[in-house]
Amino acid sequence: MPALACTSAYRAITPVAGVEVNSSSTYSSAFLFVGCQNGKAGYFPALVINGTESKYSATRFSAGDVIKVYTKVTPRAPRSG
């Protein structure tokens, strides 16, 4: 992750890997928030699963860390019986 030189401006980027799901009616993605808020740098992962976002802001990363985000869609398992 890049080192950020933050000012009082709120700025962010979110590198993302995503896919359309459910016949393109929704999407799923994994991404990383990289930004400045209140003069401080912040880095945390988040997921969107079938259109519902979950932020993991308590899971902190730092400049220089390496993280891999990816998204995978698999078909439903066949129902038995």
C-alpha positions in Angstrom: 0.0 0.0 0.0 1.2 3.5 -0.8 2.3 5.9 1.9 -0.1 8.9 1.9 0.8 12.5 2.6 -2.6 13.7 4.0 -3.9 17.2 4.3 -7.2 18.2 5.8 -9.0 17.2 2.6 -10.9 13.9 2.5 -9.6 11.8 -0.3 -9.7 8.1 -1.1 -9.2 5.5 -3.7 -10.5 1.9 -3.6 -8.7 -0.7 -5.7 -11.3 -3.3 -6.4 -11.8 -6.8 -7.9 -15.4 -7.5 -8.7 -17.8 -9.7 -10.7 -21.5 -9.5 -11.7 -23.6 -12.2 -10.2 -27.1 -13.6 -10.4 -27.5 -13.0 -14.1 -26.0 -9.5 -13.8 -28.7 -8.4 -11.3 -26.2 -7.7 -8.6 -22.4 -7.8 -8.0 -19.8 -9.0 -5.5 -16.4 -7.5 -5.0 -13.4 -7.3 -2.7 -11.7 -3.9 -2.2 -9.3 -1.9 -0.1 -10.0 1.6 1.2 -6.9 3.8 0.9 -7.5 7.4 1.9 -7.1 10.4 4.1 -9.6 11.6 6.6 -9.1 14.4 9.2 -5.4 14.6 8.2 -4.7 10.9 8.9 -4.1 8.0 6.4 -6.4 5.0 6.7 -6.3 1.6 5.0 -8.9 -1.2 5.5 -10.5 -4.0 3.5 -14.2 -4.4 2.6 -16.4 -6.8 0.8 -19.6 -6.6 -1.3 -21.5 -9.9 -1.4 -24.5 -9.9 -3.7 -24.8 -6.1 -3.4 -24.4 -5.9 0.4 -21.3 -4.1 1.6 -19.3 -5.0 4.8 -16.5 -2.7 5.9 -13.7 -4.1 8.1 -12.4 -0.8 9.4 -11.1 -2.4 12.6 -8.7 -4.5 10.4 -6.0 -1.9 9.8 -3.1 -2.0 7.4 -0.2 0.3 7.0 1.8 1.9 4.2 4.2 -0.7 2.7 1.9 -3.7 3.5 1.1 -6.0 0.7 -2.5 -7.3 0.4 -4.2 -9.4 -2.3 -8.0 -8.9 -2.9 -10.0 -11.1 -5.2 -13.5 -12.1 -6.0 -14.7 -15.5 -7.1 -18.2 -16.7 -8.1 -19.1 -20.4 -8.0 -22.3 -22.0 -9.0 -24.6 -23.3 -6.3 -24.1 -26.8 -5.2 -26.8 -29.1 -6.5 -29.6 -29.8 -4.1 -29.9 -33.4 -2.9 -33.0 -35.4 -2.6 
